[in-house]
Amino acid sequence: MSIKQYIQNNQEKFLNELFDLLRIPSVSADPKFKNDVFKAADFVKESLEKAGADHVELCQTAGYPIVYGEKIIDPSLPTILVYGHYDVQPADPYELWDSPPFEPVIKKTARHPQGAIFARGSADDKGQFYMHVKAFEAMMANNAMPCNVKFMIEGEEEVGSANLDIFVKQNKEKLKADVVVVSDTHMISLEDPSVTVGLRGLAYMEVEVTGPNRDLHSGTFGGAVANPINILCKMIASLQDENNHITIPGFYDKVEEYSKSYREDLNKAPFDLDAYKKELDISEVHGESGYSTIERVGIRPTLDVNGIWGGYTGEGAKTVLPSKAHAKISMRLVPNQNHKEIAKLFEDHFKSIAPNSVKVKVTPHHGGAAAVVSTETPGYRAADLAIQEAFGKKAIPTREGGSIPICALFQQELGLDPILLGFGLDTDALHSPNEHYGIKNYLMGIETIALFFKHFKNEGNK
């Protein structure tokens, strides 16, 4: 039986297993889901064992465990390291979901006419890393494993992967491989398959602005005492100028300026601006002046407020002058920008622009480096050949705006360029209510991953 036939024969089984995984609310950011995160780790361990992996173990960390497993069929053959994560983003706000976030359902959409799986984690990253488990199962069941494989599936990607950094540095021999494959990105479309060759880095900050020592009556004290929310809004607004250029001194010092020809090539990727605006229900795009939407997302740094709160937000009215105001702010970074340096620049600048009427506290959260990989490596060539065989078209190399900080870690500590072989779409609502993942994407991903193994055996031995 061919691998493709095996996938077709087991389609319902593969979907049901993924649904069972998606029902586990493994939200790493919220301690109330702690037991569920551990439950998801156990599920992954059992899945690898059933698929045929050896030496499967839960590697304990200071946080959530890393699931490791391997199948070494011949030490002389190339070894592929598979990375993924079983934790998911919080599902809040629940009321904006059309169906419960941890009860997967299938619905048809314009981009997924054959149906998509709606559930938190369906595309990020349970549905995508589970493709690797099922591709492995298909190869094992058909006695068609062309390469060795190692799996490293963690439970803290959505909160910064701090313990993965320690694990990788302490287990370089255990993780020794010829390439690392990550399916945690998207492609342009099933009609225009692509491979991500660049990701942005991240610096994530939380700020607190404090005025009076308690909430005050806004009539009695309004106009005489600084309102922290008003102050915070003005401070945030000043972080970008009229051209949406970030005003933090030194922020752009290490940002690479690309040649005209490189930018022209980048903009050749299929992109329908009108469809993009229609999908998001916006009348116009927004961003740094002088750059296209593709460039703004792929090669330029950004600064965005991810959350802001303070004062009274309940039903009805309460005339209060709040004591505190808070915001969470993320900066997407490009190659050469060090997230720790940027965090320090942000902190120094943010404190410097605060008036004396308030006190400011800045707390850096997680961060990571950008990663760019070459299209001339055996791993990329194998990915391209696999996509050509599965989709009938060459892969388009693209740069993506998201951040997977561990990609730079793999480059620095293991000497491996990550092959970002993702199968989601940019309309799959990652990190948002109604996250979903196409059934066809899921099944074609399993097939393409198996083909990657076949082609990497040849490319990796050249």
C-alpha positions as CSV (number, residue, x, y, z in Angstrom):
1,M,0.0,0.0,0.0
2,S,1.3,3.5,-0.8
3,I,1.6,6.2,1.8
4,K,-1.0,8.2,0.0
5,Q,-3.5,5.3,0.1
6,Y,-2.8,4.7,3.8
7,I,-3.6,8.3,4.6
8,Q,-6.8,8.1,2.6
9,N,-7.8,4.8,4.3
10,N,-7.2,6.3,7.7
11,Q,-8.6,9.8,7.2
12,E,-11.4,9.4,9.7
13,K,-9.1,7.9,12.3
14,F,-6.5,10.7,11.8
15,L,-9.2,13.4,12.3
16,N,-10.7,11.7,15.3
17,E,-7.4,11.5,17.0
18,L,-6.7,15.2,16.4
19,F,-10.1,16.0,17.8
20,D,-9.3,14.2,21.0
21,L,-6.1,16.2,21.3
22,L,-7.9,19.5,20.6
23,R,-10.5,18.8,23.3
24,I,-7.7,19.1,25.9
25,P,-7.5,22.8,26.9
26,S,-3.7,22.9,27.2
27,V,-3.4,26.7,27.8
28,S,0.1,27.2,29.1
29,A,-0.4,30.9,30.0
30,D,-3.2,30.2,32.6
31,P,-2.3,28.2,35.7
32,K,-5.9,27.0,36.0
33,F,-5.2,24.8,33.0
34,K,-2.1,23.2,34.5
35,N,-3.4,19.7,34.7
36,D,-4.7,19.9,31.1
37,V,-1.3,20.9,29.8
38,F,0.2,17.8,31.5
39,K,-2.6,15.7,30.0
40,A,-1.8,17.0,26.5
41,A,1.9,15.9,27.1
42,D,0.7,12.4,28.0
43,F,-1.5,12.3,24.9
44,V,1.5,13.2,22.7
45,K,3.7,10.6,24.3
46,E,1.1,7.9,23.8
47,S,0.6,8.9,20.2
48,L,4.3,8.6,19.4
49,E,4.5,5.2,21.1
50,K,1.5,3.9,19.1
51,A,3.0,5.2,15.9
52,G,6.2,3.3,16.5
53,A,8.7,5.6,18.1
54,D,11.3,4.3,20.5
55,H,12.6,5.8,23.8
56,V,9.6,8.0,24.1
57,E,9.8,10.0,27.3
58,L,8.5,13.1,29.2
59,C,11.5,15.2,29.8
60,Q,10.8,17.2,32.9
61,T,11.6,20.9,33.0
62,A,11.0,23.7,35.5
63,G,7.7,24.2,33.7
64,Y,5.9,21.8,31.4
65,P,7.5,18.6,30.0
66,I,9.1,18.2,26.6
67,V,8.0,15.1,24.8
68,Y,10.9,13.3,23.2
69,G,10.9,10.2,21.0
70,E,12.9,8.8,18.2
71,K,13.2,6.1,15.5
72,I,16.8,5.3,14.4
73,I,16.5,2.8,11.6
74,D,20.1,3.1,10.5
75,P,22.7,5.5,12.0
76,S,24.3,6.0,8.6
77,L,21.1,7.6,7.2
78,P,20.2,11.3,7.6
79,T,18.3,12.2,10.8
80,I,15.3,14.6,10.8
81,L,14.4,16.5,14.1
82,V,10.8,17.4,14.3
83,Y,9.8,20.3,16.5
84,G,6.2,21.3,17.6
85,H,4.3,22.5,20.6
86,Y,1.2,21.0,22.3
87,D,0.3,24.2,24.3
88,V,-2.2,26.7,23.0
89,Q,-3.2,30.3,23.3
90,P,-6.0,31.3,25.8
91,A,-9.4,31.0,24.1
92,D,-10.6,34.3,25.6
93,P,-13.0,36.0,24.9
94,Y,-15.1,32.8,24.8
95,E,-18.3,34.7,23.8
96,L,-16.8,35.6,20.4
97,W,-16.5,32.0,19.4
98,D,-19.2,30.6,17.2
99,S,-18.7,27.2,18.8
100,P,-17.0,26.1,22.0
101,P,-13.2,26.5,21.5
102,F,-12.3,23.1,22.9
103,E,-15.1,21.2,21.2
104,P,-13.9,20.8,17.6
105,V,-16.4,21.1,14.8
106,I,-16.1,21.0,11.0
107,K,-17.5,23.9,9.0
108,K,-17.0,25.0,5.4
109,T,-15.4,28.4,4.7
110,A,-14.6,30.3,1.5
111,R,-10.9,29.4,1.9
112,H,-11.7,25.8,3.0
113,P,-14.6,24.6,0.8
114,Q,-13.9,21.0,1.9
115,G,-14.3,21.9,5.5
116,A,-12.1,23.2,8.3
117,I,-11.6,22.2,11.9
118,F,-12.7,25.0,14.3
119,A,-11.0,24.7,17.7
120,R,-8.3,26.4,19.7
121,G,-5.0,24.9,18.6
122,S,-6.3,23.4,15.4
123,A,-3.7,25.4,13.3
124,D,-1.4,26.6,16.1
125,D,0.1,24.1,16.6
126,K,-1.7,20.8,17.4
127,G,-3.1,20.2,13.9
128,Q,0.3,21.0,12.4
129,F,2.7,19.0,14.6
130,Y,0.2,16.1,14.7
131,M,0.7,15.8,10.9
132,H,4.2,14.7,11.6
133,V,3.1,12.0,14.0
134,K,0.6,10.7,11.4
135,A,3.2,10.9,8.6
136,F,5.6,8.9,10.8
137,E,2.8,6.3,11.5
138,A,2.1,6.0,7.7
139,M,5.7,5.5,6.9
140,M,6.2,2.9,9.7
141,A,3.0,1.0,8.8
142,N,4.2,0.7,5.2
143,N,7.8,-0.2,6.1
144,A,8.9,3.0,4.3
145,M,11.0,5.0,6.7
146,P,13.7,6.5,4.5
147,C,15.4,8.5,7.3
148,N,15.9,8.5,11.1
149,V,13.6,10.8,13.0
150,K,13.6,12.5,16.4
151,F,10.6,14.3,17.9
152,M,10.8,17.2,20.4
153,I,7.3,18.5,21.2
154,E,7.2,21.2,24.0
155,G,4.4,22.7,26.1
156,E,5.6,26.3,26.5
157,E,5.9,27.9,23.1
158,E,3.0,30.2,23.7
159,V,4.7,31.6,26.8
160,G,8.3,32.0,25.4
161,S,9.9,28.5,25.5
162,A,12.2,29.5,28.3
163,N,12.8,25.9,29.4
164,L,13.3,24.6,25.9
165,D,16.4,26.9,25.6
166,I,17.8,25.1,28.7
167,F,16.9,21.7,27.4
168,V,18.4,22.2,24.0
169,K,21.7,23.5,25.4
170,Q,21.9,20.5,27.8
171,N,21.0,17.8,25.2
172,K,22.9,18.7,22.1
173,E,24.0,15.1,21.5
174,K,20.5,13.7,22.1
175,L,19.1,16.2,19.5
176,K,21.9,15.8,17.0
177,A,20.3,15.7,13.5
178,D,20.9,16.9,9.9
179,V,17.8,19.2,9.7
180,V,15.0,20.4,11.9
181,V,11.5,20.7,10.5
182,V,8.9,23.0,12.0
183,S,5.2,23.1,11.0
184,D,4.0,26.1,12.8
185,T,3.7,28.6,9.9
186,H,1.3,29.1,7.0
187,M,1.5,28.9,3.2
188,I,0.1,31.4,0.7
189,S,-2.6,28.9,-0.4
190,L,-3.1,25.4,-1.5
191,E,-3.0,26.7,-5.1
192,D,0.3,28.7,-4.4
193,P,2.2,26.5,-1.9
194,S,5.0,28.2,-0.2
195,V,7.8,27.6,2.4
196,T,8.6,30.2,5.0
197,V,12.3,31.3,4.9
198,G,12.1,34.2,7.4
199,L,10.5,34.9,10.7
200,R,10.5,38.0,12.8
201,G,11.8,38.1,16.4
202,L,9.9,39.4,19.4
203,A,10.2,41.7,22.5
204,Y,7.1,41.6,24.7
205,M,6.6,44.2,27.4
206,E,4.1,45.1,30.1
207,V,3.8,48.6,31.4
208,E,2.1,50.1,34.5
209,V,1.4,53.7,35.0
210,T,0.4,54.8,38.6
211,G,-1.1,58.2,39.6
212,P,-2.8,58.7,42.9
213,N,-2.6,56.0,45.7
214,R,-6.2,55.0,45.2
215,D,-9.1,55.4,42.8
216,L,-10.6,58.9,43.1
217,H,-14.0,60.6,42.4
218,S,-13.5,62.0,38.9
219,G,-15.6,65.1,39.7
220,T,-13.9,66.0,43.0
221,F,-10.4,65.3,41.7
222,G,-10.7,65.4,37.9
223,G,-8.6,68.1,36.3
224,A,-6.4,68.4,39.4
225,V,-4.8,65.0,39.5
226,A,-3.2,63.1,36.6
227,N,-5.4,60.3,35.1
228,P,-3.1,57.3,34.5
229,I,-5.2,56.1,31.6
230,N,-5.0,59.5,29.8
231,I,-1.3,59.6,30.4
232,L,-0.7,56.1,29.2
233,C,-2.7,56.7,26.0
234,K,-0.6,59.8,25.2
235,M,2.6,57.9,26.0
236,I,1.7,55.0,23.7
237,A,0.6,57.3,20.9
238,S,3.9,59.0,21.0
239,L,5.8,55.8,20.3
240,Q,5.0,56.1,16.5
241,D,5.0,59.2,14.3
242,E,2.7,60.3,11.5
243,N,4.4,57.8,9.2
244,N,4.0,54.9,11.7
245,H,7.7,55.0,12.2
246,I,8.7,53.9,15.7
247,T,10.2,56.8,17.7
248,I,12.3,54.9,20.3
249,P,15.9,56.2,20.0
250,G,18.2,53.6,18.6
251,F,15.3,51.2,17.6
252,Y,16.3,51.1,13.9
253,D,20.1,51.1,14.4
254,K,20.6,47.5,13.3
255,V,17.7,47.1,10.9
256,E,18.8,46.0,7.5
257,E,17.8,48.0,4.5
258,Y,17.2,45.7,1.6
259,S,18.1,46.4,-2.0
260,K,15.5,47.4,-4.6
261,S,15.8,44.1,-6.4
262,Y,15.3,42.1,-3.3
263,R,12.2,44.0,-2.4
264,E,10.8,43.6,-5.9
265,D,11.4,39.9,-5.7
266,L,9.6,39.8,-2.3
267,N,6.6,41.5,-3.8
268,K,6.3,39.0,-6.6
269,A,4.6,36.5,-4.2
270,P,0.9,36.1,-5.0
271,F,-1.0,38.6,-3.0
272,D,-4.5,40.1,-3.6
273,L,-4.8,43.3,-1.6
274,D,-8.5,43.7,-2.2
275,A,-9.2,40.2,-1.0
276,Y,-7.0,40.8,2.0
277,K,-9.0,43.9,3.0
278,K,-12.3,42.1,2.3
279,E,-11.4,39.2,4.5
280,L,-10.5,41.5,7.4
281,D,-13.5,43.8,6.7
282,I,-11.2,46.9,6.5
283,S,-11.4,49.7,4.0
284,E,-7.6,50.4,3.9
285,V,-4.4,48.8,5.1
286,H,-2.2,50.6,7.6
287,G,1.5,50.6,8.4
288,E,4.9,52.2,7.9
289,S,5.0,54.6,5.0
290,G,7.1,53.6,2.0
291,Y,6.6,49.8,2.3
292,S,4.1,47.4,0.8
293,T,1.9,45.1,3.0
294,I,4.2,42.1,2.2
295,E,7.2,44.2,3.3
296,R,5.6,45.5,6.4
297,V,4.9,42.0,7.6
298,G,8.0,40.3,6.4
299,I,11.0,42.6,6.7
300,R,10.1,45.6,8.9
301,P,9.9,45.8,12.7
302,T,6.6,46.8,14.4
303,L,5.2,48.0,17.7
304,D,1.7,47.0,18.7
305,V,-0.5,47.3,21.8
306,N,-1.8,43.8,22.6
307,G,-4.0,44.8,25.6
308,I,-4.8,47.9,27.6
309,W,-6.9,48.2,30.8
310,G,-7.6,50.3,33.9
311,G,-10.4,52.0,35.8
312,Y,-14.0,50.8,35.6
313,T,-15.0,48.5,32.8
314,G,-18.2,46.9,34.2
315,E,-21.8,47.5,33.2
316,G,-23.2,51.0,33.5
317,A,-21.3,54.1,34.6
318,K,-18.8,54.7,37.5
319,T,-17.2,58.1,37.5
320,V,-13.8,57.1,38.7
321,L,-10.3,58.6,38.2
322,P,-8.2,55.4,38.3
323,S,-5.1,54.8,40.3
324,K,-3.4,52.7,37.7
325,A,-3.4,51.9,34.0
326,H,-1.8,49.0,32.3
327,A,-0.8,47.8,28.8
328,K,0.9,44.9,27.1
329,I,3.0,45.9,24.1
330,S,4.8,43.7,21.6
331,M,7.5,44.6,19.1
332,R,8.2,42.3,16.2
333,L,11.9,42.4,15.3
334,V,13.9,41.7,12.2
335,P,17.4,40.1,11.9
336,N,20.2,41.8,13.8
337,Q,17.8,43.3,16.4
338,N,18.6,41.8,19.8
339,H,15.4,41.4,21.8
340,K,17.1,42.2,25.1
341,E,18.7,45.3,23.7
342,I,15.3,46.4,22.2
343,A,13.6,45.7,25.5
344,K,16.1,48.0,27.3
345,L,15.7,50.7,24.7
346,F,11.9,50.6,25.1
347,E,12.1,50.7,28.9
348,D,14.5,53.6,29.1
349,H,12.5,55.6,26.5
350,F,9.1,54.8,28.0
351,K,10.2,56.0,31.5
352,S,11.8,59.1,30.0
353,I,8.6,60.3,28.4
354,A,6.4,60.0,31.5
355,P,5.4,63.2,33.3
356,N,6.4,63.7,36.9
357,S,2.7,63.3,37.9
358,V,2.9,59.5,37.5
359,K,5.2,56.6,38.2
360,V,6.0,54.0,35.6
361,K,6.9,50.4,35.8
362,V,8.1,48.4,32.8
363,T,8.3,44.6,32.9
364,P,9.9,42.7,30.0
365,H,8.3,39.3,29.3
366,H,9.4,36.8,26.8
367,G,11.3,37.5,23.6
368,G,13.4,36.0,20.9
369,A,15.5,36.5,17.8
370,A,14.4,36.6,14.1
371,A,15.5,33.8,11.9
372,V,16.2,33.7,8.1
373,V,17.2,30.5,6.3
374,S,18.7,29.9,2.9
375,T,16.9,28.3,-0.1
376,E,20.2,26.6,-1.1
377,T,20.2,24.0,1.7
378,P,19.4,20.3,1.3
379,G,16.4,20.8,3.6
380,Y,14.9,23.5,1.5
381,R,15.5,21.6,-1.7
382,A,13.8,18.5,-0.1
383,A,10.8,20.6,0.9
384,D,10.5,22.1,-2.5
385,L,10.6,18.7,-4.2
386,A,8.1,17.3,-1.7
387,I,5.7,20.2,-2.5
388,Q,6.2,19.8,-6.2
389,E,5.3,16.1,-5.9
390,A,2.3,16.7,-3.7
391,F,0.9,19.9,-5.2
392,G,2.3,19.9,-8.7
393,K,4.0,23.3,-8.3
394,K,7.3,24.6,-7.1
395,A,7.3,26.1,-3.6
396,I,7.4,29.9,-3.3
397,P,9.9,31.1,-0.6
398,T,8.2,33.7,1.7
399,R,9.0,35.7,4.8
400,E,6.4,35.6,7.6
401,G,5.6,38.2,10.2
402,G,5.2,35.8,13.2
403,S,7.8,34.8,15.7
404,I,9.1,31.3,16.6
405,P,12.1,32.3,18.8
406,I,13.4,28.7,19.0
407,C,14.3,28.8,15.3
408,A,17.2,31.1,16.1
409,L,18.0,28.8,19.0
410,F,18.3,25.8,16.7
411,Q,20.6,27.7,14.4
412,Q,22.9,28.9,17.3
413,E,23.0,25.8,19.5
414,L,22.4,22.8,17.1
415,G,23.8,24.4,13.9
416,L,20.6,23.5,12.1
417,D,18.6,25.7,9.8
418,P,14.9,25.1,10.5
419,I,12.7,24.1,7.5
420,L,9.4,26.0,8.1
421,L,7.0,23.6,6.4
422,G,3.7,25.0,7.5
423,F,0.3,24.2,5.9
424,G,-2.1,26.7,7.6
425,L,-3.4,29.8,5.9
426,D,-3.1,33.4,7.1
427,T,-6.9,33.5,7.4
428,D,-7.1,30.7,9.9
429,A,-7.6,33.1,12.9
430,L,-4.5,32.0,14.9
431,H,-4.6,33.5,18.4
432,S,-8.2,34.7,17.7
433,P,-11.7,33.4,18.3
434,N,-12.8,30.8,15.7
435,E,-9.3,29.5,15.0
436,H,-9.6,26.8,12.3
437,Y,-7.5,24.5,10.1
438,G,-8.5,23.1,6.7
439,I,-9.1,19.3,6.5
440,K,-7.4,19.2,3.1
441,N,-4.4,21.2,4.5
442,Y,-4.1,18.6,7.3
443,L,-4.2,15.6,5.1
444,M,-2.0,17.1,2.3
445,G,0.4,18.1,5.1
446,I,0.7,14.5,6.2
447,E,1.4,13.4,2.7
448,T,3.9,16.2,2.0
449,I,5.8,15.5,5.2
450,A,6.2,11.8,4.2
451,L,7.5,13.0,0.8
452,F,9.9,15.4,2.6
453,F,11.5,12.4,4.3
454,K,11.9,10.6,1.0
455,H,13.5,13.5,-0.8
456,F,15.7,14.5,2.2
457,K,17.3,11.0,2.1
458,N,18.6,11.9,-1.3
459,E,19.4,15.6,-0.7
460,G,20.9,15.0,2.7
461,N,23.3,12.4,1.4
462,K,24.6,14.5,-1.5
